[in-house]
Structure formats: C-alpha cells, structure tokens
Amino acid sequence: MLFRRWRTPERAQDVLAAALYEGNSRACERIDRWWAAGGADRDRVWRGAWFLLTGAYFRFGNHERPERVAPVLEFLLEADPTSVYRPRVRLTACLPQTAAEPPNGVYQGDPKVRELVDAALRFPDAPLRQRLTDLLSVTDQPGLLDALETAFRSRARLGPTYVGAAPLGHETRCDLWLDGEPNSFLKIVYANPHLPRPPAQPDDVDLALLALLKDRPDLLPAFEQGALARQLLKYLDTWLPAQVHDRCRRALRDLSSEVGIAAVCDEAVLGEPEAVAAVRDAGYRPPDPAWTPLFLLITRQFAAYREADPDGRVLQLLCAADVERIEETAVIGRILAILSADPPDDVAAAVRRSLRDLGPTDDLSVEDLRRRWMRRAVLARALKLKREAVAAVVDAGYLPEDDQELLPLLFLTEQFERYDREDPDGTKLRAVLAEKRHRYERKYVRTVAKRAGRPDPWPPDEPSPPRSRSSSPHATTWPSSLGGESFGGHF
C-alpha cells in the first residue's frame, strides 16, 4: 500500500486506517514507531485517530458506524506506560485537561472527550462498552473527570419529573436512578475514587449533589452558600435516597456563612417546612435585626418572639428596615396564615395590633411606601374574605386609593351602614362590577350577599352579539362573485 510521503496529519490518518481497518503489518509498525517517538509524530497519530472516529460518526445518533469506531477505540485503549494517569493507556496519555468541545471552524482532530462518557453508556459493542466503563470508574485523568462532571451536572440539575427513576410511589427530578437504584452512569461516578473534586466555580451548585452522594461535606463550603442553601432545600423537595436527604438536613444545620444562613431564614419566613425545621434546630437568626420578630413569629418560636417584639410592632419594624428581603404581599400572607393557625392569645393580640397600625406616616419616605404596599396587601386579602384581613380593614378603617374600589370593599367587608349611604339602590356597585369585573371574584360577592340576605349585585353576563345571516361565512369552497376576473360559482 502506498502512503503519502511526508508525515502530515493526513498521512498519519491513512497509515492508521490501514493498520486498523486492513491489518496492514507495515502500517502497524509505523504507527507503533511514531507513537513511541512522542512529540509531533505521536500527535499526528492521535489526531488521525480522532479524524477516523469523526469520519465514522462517533456518537452521532443512527449515523454511527460501530464497525469503524470499535477498532479506533481499541487502539486508544491499548496499554501505554508513558501515561501519567490511570489507567495507563493511549487514551489517557494524550487527552487534554478539560472536556471542552473542539473549537469552531475547520476540524483539526481535537478529541471529543464528552462522547467517551456517552460511549461507555450506550455504545452497541458490549465488551468495548464495558472497557470504557471500567476506565471511567478508575481514571484520574482531568479531562475525563471533567467529562464525568459535565454529564453529572446535566443529570443532577433539577428538571421535570423523570418517569421510572424513583421507587414506586415517589417522584424525582434527577436523572440518576432507575426504580430507586443507581443507573449505569451513577454507578461509574460512585466507583470513581477521584470524584468529587472541589468545584472550579463556586456557583456550580449542581455538583453539590455529587458531594452529598459520596458523603463529602468538606467540599460544601466551597460552593456559593446562598445558592447552596436554596439547592439543599430543593433536594429535600424531591425524592432522593434517605441518606442523601439526611446529609442535606445536616448541611443546612451546619452553615457558617452569613449569606447561607440568611437564605435559609428567608425561605423559613416564606413557610418552607424544611427551612423552618433547620432554623429552629440550628438557632439561626436573620442578619437584619428588624426581620427577627417576623422570623421568630413565622417559625413559631413564640417565647423568643415575645422578647423580640413586646409592643406588637412586627410589621412596623419591617417597614423601617434598611433592606427589603421579602415582598410585602408575601409577608402579609404569612402573617395571616399564622393568625389562622391558632397562636397563643397574647401573640395573636400583638400581631393584630401591628396589622391595624399600617396607616401613612407624616413624610414621604421608604417606610411610608412600604406601609402603603402592606395596606394594599391587607385590602387584597380582605376582598377574598380572609377573616383576619377583613377584621383589620374594618377596625383600622383602611380604604383603597382608587375611589372606584370603595364600594366593592365596603360590600365585601360587610360595612353596610356606610355602603348604604354611598349606594342606596346598589346601582353604583353593579356599574363598578360591570366595568371592572376582572378585579373581583363572583363567588365572594355571592357569598357575602347570601350571608347578609342582600340581593346579588353581580351584573348579568353580557349576551353574545347575534350573528346576522349576511355575516356568516360562505359554506362552499367556490368563489361566488362572477365579476371581473373571478371565476367559479355554481353551474
């Protein structure tokens, strides 16, 4: 067989193809000699191998030609004592330090490291697939470890529910299990003693699950702590093995960063059960003292709340806080939820006092603006007949800023004495509801009307406009006009 005279990448590819696909002994000798020489000669052989893999559509769906891929992979898996990585084979001797994709432009034979992981999972040749699996299970080659982390990241990232991944009766949003047992990829990750590694980027929190799976809590402080805390709570909200959930809970209680503690405290204020349990067990407190009374109230630490808010100023303290951590609407929702959960009488009385003292201040300030937003939130809940919100609106005399919203509020909060003065015959309310019915819910209006023994003020549904015969679309597919250049019609 004739080969190109000069040692170009194309010549190395031709010689390698002859050695692997035709069994040409002369070509085999040359390939072994060039590989042993190292340097540029080895690099040409290495790139020639990847050119052959690319030409065989390696891991390119149904286009892949396994009979052309297998000889190249077997060549790369042959022993090479010069490799500094485990296992000592040609593949680990030349792979780059990362699993970055080849650069755009003309392909130069750069390795496609990530496809090796996919081949270990799905290549049709079972013995070769097992050899790749065994290699990935022990390797310390940085590029292959990076490829494993890349594949893990996409599977660990919380997405939709994966059918058949969790045990029967459970659901998980991680693609790492099959019927509750580790899938083939996770088995590789479990087996590799060189994973996990410290994260290259602190915000790469998807790799935190790898540290949890392999019980490496020492790596968790390397992640961005606020994002980590929120990620741990998300893991507790989906199925994972019981020991992983236990490690998540332990990590939530062992946070030392103020950012991480603040994130857990914020989630606790929003009512996340695992966050509430974590802050109570660990004794966490928000970084801003103005939020401490609300935090203690929401997490039902009533003894500490009494000390932190003896005058019932929990909402007023939030309005004067330097930092707004949670929207006012969410705060009011949590306050009303606590009042509906039968707290101690003195605590309930203090919170009710605070709800009724959200009137405007004398100056235009951030505090005054926050008070206005909280009043709006209370009014919105009152329009949905939330009992504590209705009582606060009536007792404090809160009124909407838009005069058109006054009559619906008076009716829904059953302030009928004033309502009857404003709208004796009910026509004004019906007009408002007809114009802005999208702002109100019919069921609440009917509930109040029935309870108070009053006529239902909800306006009747507007009838659909009648369709005239002339506006009906033509029933046939033929044009009916006979003028001009038209044609067709019925003959």
NUKOL-432202 format. One record per residue (C-alpha): x, y, z. Coordinates in steps of 0.2 Angstrom, whole numbers, plus 5000, padded with zeros to 4 digits. Each point is the difference from the previous one (the first is absolute). Example, Ala and Ser with C-alpha at 12.3 -4.5 7.8 and 13.67 -1.06 7.14 Angstrom:
REM residues 2
     X     Y     Z
  5062  4978  5039
  5006  5017  4997
REM end
This chain:
REM residues 491
     X     Y     Z
  5000  5000  5000
  5006  5017  4996
  5000  5014  5013
  5003  5019  4998
  5018  5003  5001
  5001  5014  5013
  4994  4998  5018
  4984  5011  4999
  4985  4997  5010
  4992  4993  4985
  5014  4987  4998
  4998  4995  5018
  4982  4998  4997
  5003  4989  4985
  5013  4989  5008
  4989  4998  5016
  4985  4995  4989
  5010  4987  4991
  5006  4993  5016
  4983  4999  5009
  4988  4997  4986
  5011  4989  4988
  5013  4992  5013
  5014  5006  4989
  5016  4995  5010
  5011  5013  4992
  4987  5013  5006
  4999  4993  5017
  5019  5001  5002
  5000  5018  4995
  4986  5005  5011
  5009  4992  5015
  5016  5008  4996
  4993  5017  4998
  4990  4998  5016
  5016  4995  5010
  5009  5015  4992
  4988  5012  5009
  5000  5018  4996
  4993  5006  4983
  5000  4982  4993
  4989  4994  5015
  4988  5015  4998
  4997  4996  4981
  4995  4982  5005
  4989  5007  5014
  4991  5012  4989
  4999  4987  4986
  4991  4989  5012
  4987  5013  5004
  4998  5004  4981
  4996  4982  4998
  4987  5000  5014
  4992  5016  4993
  5000  4992  4982
  4991  4985  5008
  4987  5012  5008
  5005  4996  5018
  4985  5002  5011
  4990  5009  4986
  4984  4991  5003
  4994  4987  4987
  5014  5006  4988
  5014  4992  5011
  5009  4986  4992
  5005  4989  5014
  5011  4988  4990
  5011  5015  4995
  5000  5008  5018
  5004  4984  5010
  5018  4997  4992
  5005  5018  5004
  4993  4999  5018
  5010  4984  5003
  5015  5008  4993
  4998  5014  5012
  4997  4988  5015
  5017  4991  4997
  5012  5001  5014
  5012  5015  5000
  5013  5000  5015
  5004  5018  4996
  4983  5006  5006
  5001  5009  5016
  4981  4997  5004
  4990  4984  5004
  4998  4989  4991
  5016  5001  4990
  4993  4999  4983
  5002  5010  4984
  4984  5009  5003
  5005  5008  5017
  5017  5003  4994
  4994  5014  4987
  4983  5006  5006
  5000  5019  5005
  4997  5006  5017
  4982  5005  4997
  4985  4993  4991
  4997  5016  4990
  4993  4998  4983
  5011  5002  4985
  5002  5018  4993
  4988  5005  4987
  5007  5001  4982
  5009  4987  4990
  5002  4984  5010
  5018  4996  5005
  4998  4983  5008
  4997  5007  5018
  4993  4987  5011
  4981  5000  5005
  5002  4995  5018
  4982  5000  5005
  4995  4987  4987
  5011  4988  5009
  4988  5000  5015
  4985  4998  4988
  5009  4985  4992
  5003  4992  5017
  4981  5000  5002
  4993  4997  4983
  5013  4993  4988
  4992  4985  4992
  5016  4989  5002
  4997  4993  5018
  5018  4994  5003
  5007  5017  4994
  4987  5009  5010
  5005  4991  5015
  5019  5005  4998
  4995  5018  4998
  4989  4998  5016
  5015  4992  5010
  5011  5014  4994
  4989  5014  5005
  4997  4991  5017
  5018  5002  5005
  5008  5014  4990
  5008  5015  5007
  5002  5009  4983
  4994  5018  5002
  4992  5001  4983
  4990  4984  5004
  4995  5005  5017
  4994  5017  4993
  4990  4990  4987
  4992  4990  5014
  4996  5016  5010
  4992  5007  4984
  4989  4985  4998
  4996  5000  5019
  4996  5018  5000
  4986  4998  4986
  4993  4985  5009
  5000  5008  5017
  4992  5016  4995
  4983  5000  5006
  4988  4999  4985
  4984  4992  4997
  4994  4984  5009
  5009  4985  4992
  4989  4985  4998
  5006  4984  5007
  5015  5008  5009
  4993  5000  5018
  4993  4985  5009
  4982  4996  4997
  4989  5013  5008
  5014  5014  5000
  5005  5013  4987
  5018  5007  4997
  5006  5014  4990
  5018  4993  4998
  5004  4988  4986
  5012  4989  5010
  4990  4985  5005
  4989  4986  4993
  4986  4994  5011
  5010  5008  5015
  5016  4991  4996
  5016  5009  4993
  4999  4999  4981
  5015  4996  4989
  5007  5017  5000
  4999  5003  5019
  5008  4983  5003
  5016  5007  4991
  5000  5015  5010
  4998  4991  5016
  5014  4988  4995
  5012  5014  4995
  5011  5004  5016
  5006  5017  4993
  4982  5007  5000
  4994  5012  5006
  5013  5014  4998
  4999  5018  5007
  4989  5010  4989
  5009  5011  4987
  4986  5013  5001
  4992  5003  5017
  4983  5003  4991
  5000  4982  4993
  4988  4994  5013
  4994  4985  4989
  5016  4991  5005
  4995  5002  5018
  4990  4985  4998
  5015  4990  4996
  5008  5005  5016
  4984  4995  5009
  4999  4983  4991
  5018  4995  5005
  4999  5008  5017
  5013  5013  4998
  4993  5015  5011
  5017  5007  5000
  4998  5006  4982
  4983  5009  5004
  5008  5016  5007
  5008  5003  4983
  4984  5003  4991
  4991  5017  5001
  4990  4998  5016
  4984  5009  4996
  4998  4990  4984
  5005  4984  5010
  4987  5003  5013
  4986  5002  4988
  5006  4985  4990
  5000  4989  5016
  4982  5005  5003
  4996  4995  4982
  5008  4983  5002
  4989  4997  5016
  4985  5004  4989
  5003  4986  4988
  5003  4981  5002
  5018  4996  5004
  5007  4985  5010
  4997  5002  5019
  5018  5002  5004
  5002  5014  4988
  4985  5010  5007
  5008  4997  5018
  5016  5008  4993
  4990  5015  4993
  4992  5003  5017
  5017  4999  5009
  5008  5012  4987
  4986  5012  5003
  5003  5000  5018
  5019  5002  4999
  5000  5016  4989
  5013  5012  5006
  4998  5013  4987
  4989  5015  5003
  4994  5000  4982
  4995  4981  5002
  4991  5003  5017
  4991  5015  4993
  4994  4990  4985
  4993  4986  5011
  4992  5013  5011
  4991  5008  4985
  4993  4984  4995
  4994  4996  5018
  4991  5017  5000
  4992  4995  4983
  4994  4984  5010
  5011  4986  4992
  4998  4986  5013
  5018  4993  4999
  5007  5018  5001
  4989  5003  5016
  5007  4984  5008
  5018  5004  4996
  4999  5018  5007
  4992  4994  5016
  5012  4986  5002
  5016  5010  4996
  4994  5016  5009
  5002  5011  4985
  4995  5018  4999
  4998  5012  4986
  5015  5012  4997
  4989  5015  5001
  4993  5002  5018
  4984  5009  4993
  4995  4983  4992
  5003  4990  5016
  4982  5002  5008
  4992  4995  4984
  5012  4985  4998
  4997  4994  5018
  4981  5002  4997
  4999  4990  4984
  5011  4986  5006
  4989  4999  5016
  5013  5004  5012
  4988  5010  5011
  5010  5001  5016
  5014  5009  4991
  4988  5010  4990
  4992  5007  5015
  5017  5007  5006
  5004  5006  4982
  4984  5009  4998
  4992  5005  5016
  4990  5014  4993
  4992  4991  4985
  5010  5010  4987
  5005  4986  4989
  4994  5008  4983
  5006  5017  5005
  5017  4994  5003
  5000  4992  4982
  4994  5017  4993
  5015  5009  5008
  5013  4986  4995
  5015  5005  4990
  4998  4985  4988
  4984  4993  4992
  5003  4981  5000
  4983  4994  4996
  4985  5008  4991
  4987  5008  5011
  4986  4989  4992
  5009  4985  5006
  5003  5007  5017
  4981  5004  5002
  4996  4982  4994
  5011  4992  5013
  4994  5011  5014
  4982  4996  4996
  5004  4981  4999
  5008  5001  5017
  4984  5008  5007
  4989  4987  4993
  5011  4986  5008
  4994  5004  5017
  5016  5008  5008
  5000  5005  5019
  4988  5013  5004
  5013  5013  5005
  5010  4997  4984
  4984  5002  4990
  4995  5016  5008
  5017  5007  4997
  5000  4996  4981
  4982  5006  4998
  5006  5017  5008
  5014  5001  4987
  4988  4996  4986
  4988  5014  5005
  5014  5013  5001
  5006  5001  4982
  4993  5018  4996
  5011  5013  4991
  5014  5009  5008
  5001  5019  5000
  5015  5000  4987
  5003  4993  4984
  5013  4986  5003
  5004  4982  4997
  4991  4995  5016
  4984  5009  4994
  5001  4991  4983
  5002  4983  5008
  4985  5004  5012
  4990  5004  4984
  5005  4983  4992
  4995  4991  5016
  4983  5009  5001
  4997  4995  4982
  5005  4982  5004
  4988  5000  5015
  4986  5007  4989
  5003  4987  4986
  4998  4986  5013
  4984  5008  5007
  4992  5000  4983
  5003  4981  5000
  4991  5000  5017
  5015  4995  5010
  4993  5002  5018
  5014  5008  5008
  5003  5012  4985
  4982  5005  5000
  5001  5003  5019
  5015  5011  4998
  4993  5010  4986
  4984  5004  5010
  5009  5004  5016
  5013  5010  4993
  4989  5009  4987
  5012  4995  4985
  4993  5007  4984
  5006  4997  4982
  5009  5014  4991
  4988  4998  4985
  4983  5007  5004
  4992  4988  4988
  5006  4986  5011
  4991  5007  5015
  4983  4992  4997
  5006  4982  4997
  5011  5001  5016
  4986  5007  5011
  4988  4986  4993
  5013  4986  5002
  5005  5005  5017
  4982  5002  5005
  5001  5018  5005
  4982  5002  4995
  4996  5016  5009
  5012  5010  4990
  4997  4990  4985
  4981  5004  5000
  5004  5019  5002
  5012  4999  4985
  4989  4989  4989
  4982  4999  5006
  4993  4990  4985
  5015  4990  4996
  5001  5007  4982
  5018  5008  5003
  5007  4983  5006
  4993  4991  4985
  5007  5013  4988
  5017  4998  5008
  4999  4981  4999
  4995  5001  4982
  5014  5011  4996
  5014  4991  5010
  4993  4983  5002
  5018  4993  4997
  5006  5007  5017
  4987  4991  5010
  4994  4982  5002
  4982  4996  4998
  5000  4987  5014
  5005  5012  5013
  4987  5012  4996
  4986  4987  5000
  5006  4993  5016
  4999  5017  5009
  4983  5004  4992
  4993  4983  5005
  5007  5002  5018
  4993  5017  5002
  4983  4996  4992
  5003  5013  4986
  4997  5000  4982
  5015  4993  4989
  5008  5016  4993
  5010  4991  4987
  4994  5006  4982
  4993  4987  4988
  5011  4993  4987
  5000  5010  4984
  4991  4990  4986
  5011  4996  4985
  4996  5011  4985
  4988  4992  4988
  5008  4994  4983
  4990  5006  4985
  4998  4989  4985
  5009  5012  4989
  5016  4999  5012
  5000  4981  4999
  5015  4992  4991
  4996  4993  4983
  4997  4981  5002
  5008  4995  4984
  5018  5000  4994
  4995  5009  4983
  5001  5018  4998
  4983  5007  4997
  5004  5017  4991
  4998  4999  4982
  5008  5018  4997
  5016  5005  4993
  5013  4986  4998
  4992  4988  5013
  4994  4984  4994
  4991  4985  5008
  4983  5000  5008
  4986  4987  4998
  4995  4995  4982
REM end
